[in-house]
Amino acid sequence: MPTKPARTINLYALTWRLPIIFWQFIFFVGPVLFMVAMSFFLVKNYRMTEAFEFVNWSKMLSRGYFWDSYWYTVFIASVATVCAMCIAFPAAFALAFRASESTRRWAIFLLIIPFFTSYLVRTFSWFVILSESGVINGLLGTIGLGPYTMLNTNFGTLVGYMTLTLPLVVILQTVTMANIDKTLIEAARNLGCKPLATIWQVIIPLSKTGLIIAAIFCFILSFGDFVAPFYLGGSQEPTLPILILDTTKSGQQWPRAAVVAIMMMGTLFAIAFAGIALAYRKRKGAK
Amino acid sequence: MSKPLVVFDKVQKHFGNFIAVKELDFEIREGEFLAIMGPSGCGKTTTLRMLAGLEAPSIGEIRLNGKVMNNVAPHERDTPLVWQSLALFPFLTARENVEFGLKMRGVDKAERKERALKWLEKMGILEFADRDISTLSGGQKQRVALARSLVMEPQILLLDEPLSALDAHLVIRMQAVLTDLQRELGITFVYVTHSQSEAFAMADRVVIMGEGRIAQIGSPKDIYREPANQFVAEFVGRNNILSGTVSSLTKSTAEITTPSGTFSVPMNEVALSEGQNASFVISADLVHISMDEPKGENTAHCKLISEEFVGSMVTLFLEDAQGHEFKVQMQERELSKFDLKGGDEIWLSWDTQSAHVLDEH
């Protein structure tokens, strides 16, 4: 058996990696560790004091409203993910298989443009469209329908989530499907597969990894978003980000907000790991 | 002669301004092994794709069993294709790949499995049935691709340069597998290739295509010995082509005067008249060499430029005083009697009957 070469530290590589490692420590690992520590602090007379008590954890996790909010957030983010994946698919399919190479490039460029403008501004523009006296109800009114309440509902929240996630999901799906070997689709047709059936039989299995990654992104963005549920959903059923805001505002309960934040991060890590494992799962028989 | 299975009736294929297939008018017979051969871009793959329904003819008709196929969708045809890239589904096992077509045709699970396993066994890869495609070797993948098409029990199998990605020794093995299969099943194989050795080794008939047209259809021997025109003669290679004017005619032979001398050629179906331009070929393996000037007609005095060995065969590249290139092909053991080296002058000669007049049009 060949012996492994001794591990040596490559100083050159280390020098170049050091800044990014440093950056990650200061702005990611450090704050996260501090947040974990903070979740054990106590608040006395609206002032945070260092301590190591489990009271924040036991208080938060035993309250019904935390779990209501938790499952509601999981639910609405899941619905958003399913919606975004379904709405994006036809567009991405058309861009990947019907559009020319240059059309596809332009479309991806145009899909990046929404990220240039503030998400908050884009969210507020929905007021004009969705409100009781807005564009949609105005049009429906002319044929004697409505007005329908769309703001401050789950629907409003979902519209906000779509504003945030759809461009990214379309881009990820398009790039994934554009890279599929078209011969495989022709081969399926050649073997008797009907045109629409190729989506289930060939295209989705071939783009599985990319589609799962798009869904993970969509879930993460929706799960952690504060703007859509707060402004368009009216925070009637608070999602976890709104709960964090409320907790910090009411009595300076930063430690309890930290508990919520850690629960959110844990959930996202679990979802992301499960998704990646599914995306890269080796089939039986594979080496 | 067996009846035609496929008829290409004045078929053309245009892609925008580009005309991939200019005029195709030929038949594919039932149970034959037909090779379509030509240089890249000659339209051979487009022809195959039209037969599979992946492209529709712009003009003309393709008939299969007498039925016009122009508007029949690919999934409604029974024309499985073996792809150059094999196009095996990487997310399925070998057996699931073979079952794919049957599944699409609604064959039930138990029968699918049985038929797939039968074909995997026939191809000698049963032990890999439940393996992932990525873990198979090139030759094994090739067999999965063949099984996937043949499990459909088609009347006709289309093959698009399926052996081009394989190592040379595997190509020879797979050629034998293919010819045996074709004979055993008795179905029609249409085999597209740019490789003359593959086409000539396997096919009953060869279609030579050039620039979107058929240059010649015939048995490998016909095409090799009696190329119809200069394109075929050059494409087939190892031919000496001489051009000149017809200087005299008899009932059975013609004299053609070229810059390299006057040669006699046997008359064939090409009509010749005195004073007309004409070209003829002599296969490189029908040319004799000698150190002294041979008696009789059809001789050329040449200088040896270079030699090329392929196995026991040697090709000599020579040039006469006018700079015309000649090729001679012979067994190495024959050549060794001459003890030649580059720059040596030797004589070439051939029998009148070895020459073949080309159709200029």
Boltz contact constraints between the chains, C-beta under 6 A:
constraints:
  - contact:
      token1: [A, 183]
      token2: [B, 83]
      max_distance: 6.0
  - contact:
      token1: [A, 183]
      token2: [B, 85]
      max_distance: 6.0
  - contact:
      token1: [A, 183]
      token2: [B, 87]
      max_distance: 6.0
  - contact:
      token1: [A, 184]
      token2: [B, 87]
      max_distance: 6.0
  - contact:
      token1: [A, 186]
      token2: [B, 54]
      max_distance: 6.0
  - contact:
      token1: [A, 187]
      token2: [B, 87]
      max_distance: 6.0
  - contact:
      token1: [A, 189]
      token2: [B, 74]
      max_distance: 6.0
  - contact:
      token1: [A, 189]
      token2: [B, 75]
      max_distance: 6.0
  - contact:
      token1: [A, 190]
      token2: [B, 52]
      max_distance: 6.0
  - contact:
      token1: [A, 190]
      token2: [B, 74]
      max_distance: 6.0
  - contact:
      token1: [A, 190]
      token2: [B, 81]
      max_distance: 6.0
  - contact:
      token1: [A, 191]
      token2: [B, 100]
      max_distance: 6.0
  - contact:
      token1: [A, 191]
      token2: [B, 101]
      max_distance: 6.0
  - contact:
      token1: [A, 191]
      token2: [B, 104]
      max_distance: 6.0
  - contact:
      token1: [A, 192]
      token2: [B, 75]
      max_distance: 6.0
  - contact:
      token1: [A, 192]
      token2: [B, 101]
      max_distance: 6.0
  - contact:
      token1: [A, 192]
      token2: [B, 104]
      max_distance: 6.0
  - contact:
      token1: [A, 192]
      token2: [B, 105]
      max_distance: 6.0
  - contact:
      token1: [A, 193]
      token2: [B, 75]
      max_distance: 6.0
  - contact:
      token1: [A, 193]
      token2: [B, 104]
      max_distance: 6.0
  - contact:
      token1: [A, 194]
      token2: [B, 75]
      max_distance: 6.0
  - contact:
      token1: [A, 205]
      token2: [B, 91]
      max_distance: 6.0
  - contact:
      token1: [A, 283]
      token2: [B, 132]
      max_distance: 6.0
  - contact:
      token1: [A, 285]
      token2: [B, 93]
      max_distance: 6.0
  - contact:
      token1: [A, 285]
      token2: [B, 130]
      max_distance: 6.0
  - contact:
      token1: [A, 285]
      token2: [B, 131]
      max_distance: 6.0
  - contact:
      token1: [A, 285]
      token2: [B, 132]
      max_distance: 6.0
  - contact:
      token1: [A, 286]
      token2: [B, 132]
      max_distance: 6.0
  - contact:
      token1: [A, 287]
      token2: [B, 135]
      max_distance: 6.0
